[in-house]
Amino acid sequence: MSSSKEFTAAEVNERASRGESWVIFDGSVYDVSKFAGHHPGGTDVLLAQSGRDVSQVMRSDAHKHSGAAFSLLNDMKVGVLSRSRKSCTPNAVTRSSSLEDSARTSNGGVHAGNGTTCRQNGCVTRSRSSRRANGVGVPPQAAEDAAGEVPANGNQSTVGWREEDLVDWSKPMLAQVGSLGERYDEWVHRPVDKPLRLFQSDFVEFFSRTPWYVIPAVWLPVITLLGALSSVPARSFPGPGAGWLATQSIVSPVGFAVLFVAGLLSWSLVEYVLHRFLFHMSPPQSSRFLITLHFLLHGQHHKVPFESMRLVFPPVPASIIAASFYILLKLSFSLSVTRALTAGGLLGYVCYDLTHYYLHHGTPDPGTYLHRLK
């Protein structure tokens, strides 16, 4: 649907009455129906605003929205509010469709890009010439063409590029991101709701996409096996270190429980280290390799946060990381102790990955701990 198509406020409300979640923001009309399930505040919060102007709500201190929210909103634009028959929607203010006009009138009203000044007692339509004389009324499309996409803070963008000018979403992305250079960091943190393909090879691409249920299906049997083997004598495989942890050939049920919980709790530290120093690193702008590696390991999650098949870590690279930690543990501890610690650590990872998926695709009850995390 053309983003320059005009709709009246009544038409937007009519869409809402049909169950479609359309909203008005700064004089533009957006269809957020598909986003409702992803909304951090929950589906009900977004649906309650259907058919309304959300300009003030999105900017209020009580409902602060991140730059990512404004970037995503840009992709959902379906048109603009009609210039000929504008009206104030309930409990809201109609404003400029290009998201950059925040000029207020001297009497407390708010200029709208369509020539409407909204006051508490109604709407007053002004002529285009009057708007231009006051520095308001830049054509929305012209503003968007000049600025590219909607900027992160809701003001006019200064980056001077548009998503489609940098990458081709119909082609594998991994071969393209390395050439973004200095633009990569900003690009990867401006999310989109689009399908992502990483590799040219269908075979490799298959293993880069993982349904959430694969995580427990793969790792719970491994955890069970490691737990069982930790009670199997392994006297011929002692660790090179000294002390009980290095020489213990078999662990008792109580010892296993202690080691298992220790491994479970240690996952928090491992997860922090991985995210802080690897996943969230800022790759050098001149390094195509490190930019590509960053996008492969974690950047893709920031770019396409609603791609359900990319919200959990694929088992193949996860196995490589898990094996690396297993080898490091084995250098200091006996085989039985290593198995118990690894089993606990893997359970911590499984719980983390499934929680991460739920926070993106689930709808926690308001007021709960998971709702606050989302």
C-alpha positions in Angstrom: 0.0 0.0 0.0 1.3 3.4 -0.9 2.6 5.4 2.1 1.2 8.6 0.4 -2.4 7.4 0.4 -4.7 9.6 2.4 -7.1 8.4 5.1 -9.6 10.3 7.3 -9.7 9.8 11.0 -13.1 8.1 10.5 -11.5 5.6 8.1 -8.8 4.8 10.6 -11.4 4.2 13.3 -13.4 2.0 10.9 -10.4 -0.2 10.4 -10.1 -0.5 14.2 -13.7 -1.5 14.5 -13.0 -4.4 12.0 -10.3 -5.7 14.3 -7.3 -4.1 12.5 -4.9 -2.2 14.6 -4.3 1.1 12.8 -3.0 4.1 14.6 -2.1 7.7 13.9 1.3 9.2 14.7 2.3 12.7 13.8 -0.2 13.0 11.0 0.7 9.6 9.4 -1.3 6.4 9.5 0.3 3.1 10.5 -0.9 -0.5 10.4 0.6 -2.1 13.5 -1.6 -5.2 13.4 1.3 -7.7 12.8 3.4 -6.0 15.5 0.8 -6.4 18.2 2.1 -9.7 19.4 5.6 -8.4 19.7 4.8 -5.2 21.6 6.8 -5.1 24.8 3.9 -3.8 26.8 1.7 -6.7 25.6 -0.9 -7.1 22.9 -3.8 -5.6 24.9 -1.9 -2.3 25.5 -1.4 -1.8 21.7 -4.9 -2.9 20.7 -6.4 -0.5 23.2 -4.9 2.4 21.1 -6.4 1.1 17.8 -8.0 3.9 15.8 -6.4 6.6 17.9 -3.7 9.2 17.7 -0.7 7.9 19.7 1.6 10.9 19.2 1.4 12.1 22.8 1.4 8.5 24.2 4.6 7.5 22.5 6.3 10.7 23.7 5.0 10.7 27.2 7.4 10.0 30.1 5.1 7.2 31.3 5.4 5.4 27.9 8.9 6.3 26.6 9.8 4.5 23.4 13.3 3.6 22.2 14.8 4.6 19.0 14.2 1.1 17.8 10.4 1.6 18.3 10.4 4.7 16.0 12.5 2.9 13.4 10.1 -0.1 13.3 7.1 2.3 13.1 8.4 3.7 9.9 8.1 0.3 8.2 4.4 0.1 9.1 3.3 3.3 7.5 0.4 2.9 5.1 -0.5 6.5 4.4 -1.2 10.0 5.8 -4.1 11.6 7.5 -6.3 13.3 4.9 -5.4 17.0 4.5 -9.0 17.9 3.4 -11.0 16.3 6.2 -8.7 16.1 9.3 -10.2 15.9 12.7 -8.8 15.5 16.2 -9.0 11.9 17.4 -9.9 11.2 21.1 -7.4 12.2 23.7 -4.6 12.9 21.2 -3.0 15.5 19.0 -2.5 15.3 15.2 1.0 16.2 14.2 3.4 16.1 11.3 3.7 12.9 9.4 7.4 13.1 9.0 8.0 12.8 12.7 10.1 15.9 12.9 7.7 18.7 13.6 7.4 19.4 17.3 6.7 23.2 17.1 4.1 24.4 19.5 1.8 27.3 19.0 1.9 30.3 21.3 -1.5 29.5 22.7 -0.7 26.0 23.8 -1.9 24.2 20.6 0.3 22.0 18.5 1.0 22.6 14.8 0.0 19.7 12.6 1.8 19.0 9.3 -1.6 19.1 7.6 -2.4 22.6 8.7 -4.4 21.8 11.7 -4.0 23.3 15.2 -5.4 21.1 17.8 -6.7 22.7 21.0 -8.7 21.5 23.9 -11.9 22.9 22.4 -11.5 21.4 19.0 -9.6 21.7 15.7 -9.0 24.8 13.6 -7.8 24.3 10.0 -5.3 26.7 8.7 -4.3 27.3 5.1 -1.1 25.9 3.6 0.3 29.4 3.0 -0.2 30.2 6.7 1.6 27.0 7.7 4.5 27.7 5.4 4.7 31.3 6.8 5.2 29.8 10.2 7.8 27.3 9.1 5.4 24.3 9.3 4.0 22.1 6.6 7.0 20.6 4.8 5.4 17.9 2.6 5.8 14.6 4.5 7.2 12.7 1.5 9.7 15.4 0.8 10.9 15.3 4.4 11.2 11.5 4.3 13.1 11.5 1.0 15.6 14.0 2.3 16.1 12.2 5.6 15.8 8.6 4.6 14.0 6.6 7.3 12.4 7.7 10.5 15.3 8.5 12.9 15.7 6.8 16.3 14.6 9.7 18.4 11.6 10.8 16.3 13.4 13.9 15.0 14.5 14.5 11.4 17.3 12.1 10.5 20.7 13.3 9.6 22.3 10.1 8.5 21.3 10.6 4.9 20.7 7.0 3.9 17.8 4.6 3.5 17.6 0.9 4.3 17.2 -0.1 0.7 20.1 2.0 -0.4 22.6 0.0 1.7 21.6 -3.7 1.4 19.5 -5.9 -0.8 17.2 -7.9 1.3 16.5 -10.3 -1.5 20.1 -11.6 -1.4 22.1 -13.3 1.4 23.0 -10.7 4.0 26.2 -12.2 5.3 28.0 -11.3 2.0 26.8 -7.7 2.2 27.3 -6.5 5.8 31.1 -6.4 5.7 31.0 -3.6 3.1 28.9 -1.3 5.4 32.0 -0.1 7.2 31.3 3.0 9.4 27.6 2.7 8.8 27.3 -0.9 10.2 26.9 0.0 13.8 23.9 2.4 13.2 22.4 0.1 10.6 22.5 -3.0 12.7 20.8 -1.2 15.6 17.9 0.1 13.5 15.6 -3.0 13.5 13.3 -4.1 10.7 10.6 -6.6 10.5 11.7 -8.5 7.4 12.7 -12.1 6.6 16.5 -12.5 6.7 18.6 -14.9 4.6 22.2 -15.3 5.7 23.8 -17.8 3.3 23.6 -18.6 -0.4 23.7 -22.3 0.3 20.3 -23.8 1.2 22.1 -26.5 3.2 24.0 -24.0 5.4 21.0 -21.7 5.6 18.9 -24.5 7.0 21.2 -24.9 10.0 21.2 -21.2 10.7 17.5 -21.1 11.5 16.3 -22.8 14.6 12.7 -23.3 16.0 12.6 -22.8 19.8 11.7 -26.4 20.5 14.9 -27.7 19.0 16.8 -26.3 21.9 15.3 -28.6 24.6 15.1 -31.4 22.1 18.8 -31.3 21.5 20.3 -30.3 24.9 18.1 -32.0 27.5 19.3 -35.5 26.4 22.9 -34.2 26.5 22.3 -32.9 30.0 20.8 -36.2 31.1 23.7 -38.2 29.6 26.3 -36.0 31.3 24.5 -36.3 34.6 24.4 -40.1 34.3 28.0 -40.4 33.3 29.2 -38.2 36.2 28.4 -41.2 38.4 30.4 -43.6 36.2 33.9 -44.4 37.5 36.6 -42.7 35.4 39.7 -43.5 37.4 41.8 -43.6 34.2 40.9 -40.1 33.3 42.0 -37.8 36.2 42.4 -34.1 35.6 46.0 -32.6 35.6 45.3 -30.4 38.6 45.5 -31.2 42.2 43.0 -31.8 44.9 39.6 -33.4 45.2 38.1 -31.7 42.1 40.9 -32.9 39.9 41.1 -36.5 41.2 37.5 -37.4 42.0 36.7 -40.3 39.7 33.0 -40.5 40.7 30.7 -38.0 42.4 28.0 -38.9 44.9 24.4 -37.8 44.5 25.0 -34.9 47.0 28.3 -34.0 45.3 26.6 -34.1 41.9 23.8 -31.8 43.1 26.3 -29.3 44.4 28.4 -29.3 41.2 25.2 -29.2 39.1 23.9 -26.1 40.8 27.4 -24.5 40.6 27.4 -25.1 36.9 23.8 -23.7 36.6 24.7 -20.5 38.5 28.0 -20.1 36.5 26.0 -19.7 33.3 25.1 -16.2 34.3 28.7 -15.3 34.4 29.4 -17.0 31.1 26.5 -15.3 29.4 27.6 -11.9 30.7 31.2 -12.4 29.4 30.0 -13.7 26.0 27.6 -10.7 25.5 29.8 -8.1 27.0 33.1 -8.9 25.2 32.0 -10.9 22.1 28.3 -10.4 21.1 28.2 -6.7 21.9 31.6 -5.7 20.7 31.9 -2.8 18.3 33.8 -4.3 15.3 36.4 -2.1 13.7 34.9 -0.1 10.8 37.7 -1.2 8.5 37.4 -4.9 9.2 35.0 -6.7 6.9 35.8 -10.0 8.6 35.0 -8.8 12.2 31.8 -6.9 11.0 30.6 -10.1 9.3 31.5 -12.2 12.3 29.6 -9.8 14.7 26.5 -10.0 12.5 26.7 -13.7 12.3 27.1 -14.2 16.0 24.7 -11.6 17.4 24.1 -8.6 15.1 21.4 -10.3 13.2 19.3 -10.5 16.3 19.4 -6.7 16.7 18.5 -6.2 13.1 15.6 -8.7 12.8 14.4 -9.1 16.5 11.1 -10.6 15.4 12.5 -13.3 13.2 11.2 -16.3 15.3 13.7 -18.8 13.7 16.7 -16.6 14.7 15.9 -15.9 18.4 17.6 -19.0 19.8 21.2 -20.1 19.2 21.6 -22.8 16.5 22.8 -26.1 17.9 25.9 -26.4 15.6 27.7 -23.2 16.7 26.4 -23.7 20.3 28.0 -27.2 20.3 31.4 -25.6 19.3 31.2 -23.2 22.2 30.0 -25.8 24.7 32.8 -28.2 23.6 35.3 -25.4 24.2 34.1 -24.8 27.7 34.1 -28.6 28.3 37.7 -28.8 27.3 38.7 -25.9 29.5 37.0 -27.5 32.5 38.7 -30.8 31.8 42.1 -29.1 32.0 41.5 -28.4 35.7 38.9 -31.0 36.9 38.4 -34.7 36.8 36.1 -36.1 34.1 33.2 -36.8 36.5 33.4 -33.3 38.0 33.6 -31.8 34.5 30.5 -33.7 33.4 28.5 -32.5 36.4 29.5 -28.8 36.0 28.8 -28.9 32.2 25.4 -30.5 32.7 24.4 -27.6 35.1 25.8 -25.0 32.8 23.9 -26.4 29.8 20.6 -26.4 31.7 21.3 -22.7 32.5 21.8 -22.0 28.8 18.5 -23.9 27.9 16.5 -21.9 30.4 18.1 -18.6 29.2 17.4 -19.3 25.5 13.8 -20.3 26.1 13.2 -17.3 28.3 14.7 -15.1 25.7 12.4 -16.5 23.1 9.3 -16.1 25.3 10.1 -12.5 26.1 10.1 -11.8 22.3 7.1 -13.8 21.3 5.1 -14.4 24.5 2.7 -12.1 26.3 3.5 -12.2 30.0 0.8 -11.1 32.4 1.0 -7.4 33.4 2.8 -6.8 36.7 4.8 -10.0 36.6 8.6 -10.3 36.6 8.6 -11.6 33.0 6.4 -8.6 31.9 8.9 -6.2 33.4 11.8 -8.0 31.6 9.9 -7.8 28.3 
